[in-house]
Amino acid sequence: MIRYGRIFLENGDVETKQQILKAIEELPEDASVEDAIERLYLLYKIEKGLRQAERGDLISQEDARQPMAKWLK
């Protein structure tokens, strides 16, 4: 199981490459290229959200629910 945490770093250094390789190595043996891309994209989006939260770029739960109410109709 892969851990969703500080996977990607902003500066694109060697550690980032190692973390990307680790994420790919943890995929099942029968994983496709699409599976790998989806995993890396998910980890990228999680990291991006964590950076936004650290900057205080957040929305309230109520503000998040309003568009979801429209989608769920």
Residue frames relative to the residue before (quaternion, step in Angstrom):
aa qw qx qy qz dx dy dz
M 1.0000 0.0000 0.0000 0.0000 0.00 0.00 0.00
I 0.3487 -0.7429 0.5345 0.2021 3.56 -0.90 0.90
R 0.3771 -0.7068 0.5504 0.2350 3.54 -1.08 0.71
Y 0.2792 -0.7439 0.5840 0.1664 3.54 -0.98 0.89
G 0.3462 0.7190 -0.5256 0.2947 3.54 -0.18 1.24
R 0.8069 -0.2206 0.1937 0.5126 3.53 -1.04 -0.74
I 0.0505 0.8326 -0.5458 0.0799 3.55 0.40 1.23
F 0.8060 0.2143 -0.1000 0.5426 3.58 0.77 -0.97
L 0.2231 -0.7604 0.5978 0.1212 3.54 -1.01 0.82
E 0.5908 -0.6258 0.3846 0.3338 3.57 -1.06 0.69
N 0.7232 0.4914 -0.2702 0.4032 3.59 0.94 -0.75
G 0.4072 -0.7574 0.4471 0.2461 3.63 1.23 0.03
D 0.3133 0.7834 -0.4843 0.2316 3.59 1.00 0.73
V 0.7603 -0.3593 0.2741 0.4666 3.57 -1.33 -0.12
E 0.6132 0.5510 -0.3558 0.4403 3.60 0.99 -0.73
T 0.6220 0.5360 -0.3394 0.4589 3.59 1.00 -0.77
K 0.6494 0.5145 -0.3150 0.4630 3.56 0.91 -0.91
Q 0.6541 0.5123 -0.3110 0.4615 3.58 0.93 -0.86
Q 0.6569 0.5052 -0.3091 0.4666 3.57 1.00 -0.80
I 0.6230 0.5225 -0.3332 0.4773 3.59 1.05 -0.72
L 0.6556 0.5079 -0.3069 0.4669 3.58 0.91 -0.92
K 0.6377 0.5274 -0.3248 0.4579 3.59 0.99 -0.81
A 0.6420 0.5230 -0.3214 0.4594 3.58 0.96 -0.87
I 0.6692 0.4836 -0.2970 0.4797 3.58 0.98 -0.81
E 0.6489 0.5270 -0.3199 0.4460 3.59 0.96 -0.83
E 0.6737 0.5054 -0.2944 0.4517 3.58 1.12 -0.61
L 0.4786 0.6450 -0.4512 0.3890 3.60 1.25 -0.01
P 0.5879 -0.5654 0.4264 0.3909 3.59 -1.14 0.47
E 0.6585 -0.5370 0.3598 0.3854 3.58 -1.19 0.53
D 0.7344 0.4157 -0.2337 0.4829 3.58 1.06 -0.70
A 0.3441 0.7573 -0.4887 0.2631 3.60 1.25 0.33
S 0.3609 -0.7235 0.5523 0.2033 3.52 -1.14 0.76
V 0.6753 -0.4399 0.3773 0.4562 3.55 -1.31 0.07
E 0.6257 0.5412 -0.3326 0.4527 3.56 1.02 -0.79
D 0.6221 0.5334 -0.3369 0.4638 3.61 1.01 -0.78
A 0.6637 0.5047 -0.3045 0.4605 3.59 0.92 -0.90
I 0.6570 0.5043 -0.3123 0.4654 3.58 0.91 -0.89
E 0.6535 0.5107 -0.3165 0.4603 3.58 0.94 -0.86
R 0.6461 0.5205 -0.3222 0.4559 3.59 0.95 -0.83
L 0.6840 0.4807 -0.2870 0.4677 3.57 0.86 -0.97
Y 0.6489 0.5085 -0.3243 0.4639 3.59 0.99 -0.77
L 0.6237 0.5300 -0.3357 0.4663 3.59 1.01 -0.78
L 0.6758 0.4878 -0.2968 0.4661 3.58 0.87 -0.93
Y 0.6135 0.5401 -0.3360 0.4680 3.58 1.07 -0.74
K 0.6835 0.4843 -0.2930 0.4609 3.60 0.86 -0.94
I 0.6199 0.5250 -0.3446 0.4705 3.60 1.03 -0.72
E 0.6653 0.4987 -0.3021 0.4664 3.58 0.88 -0.93
K 0.6343 0.5283 -0.3254 0.4612 3.57 0.98 -0.84
G 0.6626 0.5030 -0.2988 0.4676 3.59 0.96 -0.85
L 0.6380 0.5170 -0.3278 0.4671 3.58 1.01 -0.76
R 0.6446 0.5058 -0.3250 0.4723 3.61 0.99 -0.79
Q 0.6312 0.5227 -0.3321 0.4669 3.59 1.01 -0.78
A 0.6567 0.5097 -0.3104 0.4611 3.58 0.94 -0.86
E 0.6374 0.5277 -0.3271 0.4563 3.59 0.99 -0.80
R 0.6777 0.4700 -0.2851 0.4883 3.59 1.10 -0.68
G 0.5107 -0.6488 0.4178 0.3792 3.58 1.27 -0.21
D 0.4583 0.6740 -0.4434 0.3731 3.58 1.29 0.27
L 0.2651 0.7800 -0.5012 0.2649 3.54 0.44 1.31
I 0.2179 -0.7250 0.6230 0.1970 3.54 -1.32 0.23
S 0.5599 -0.6065 0.4421 0.3510 3.55 -1.20 0.51
Q 0.6519 -0.5060 0.3900 0.4086 3.53 -1.27 0.37
E 0.6423 0.5289 -0.3197 0.4534 3.58 0.99 -0.81
D 0.6544 0.5022 -0.3124 0.4712 3.59 0.98 -0.82
A 0.6490 0.4994 -0.3139 0.4805 3.59 1.10 -0.60
R 0.6591 0.5304 -0.3107 0.4332 3.59 1.04 -0.70
Q 0.5882 0.6179 -0.3777 0.3600 3.61 1.00 -0.71
P 0.7141 0.4040 -0.2948 0.4898 3.66 0.70 -0.84
M 0.6125 0.5549 -0.3563 0.4358 3.59 1.08 -0.66
A 0.6031 0.5580 -0.3612 0.4411 3.61 1.04 -0.69
K 0.6472 0.5085 -0.3182 0.4704 3.59 1.02 -0.75
W 0.6680 0.5140 -0.3022 0.4453 3.58 0.97 -0.89
L 0.7191 0.4733 -0.2470 0.4448 3.57 1.03 -0.79
K 0.4921 0.6661 -0.4328 0.3560 3.62 1.26 -0.01
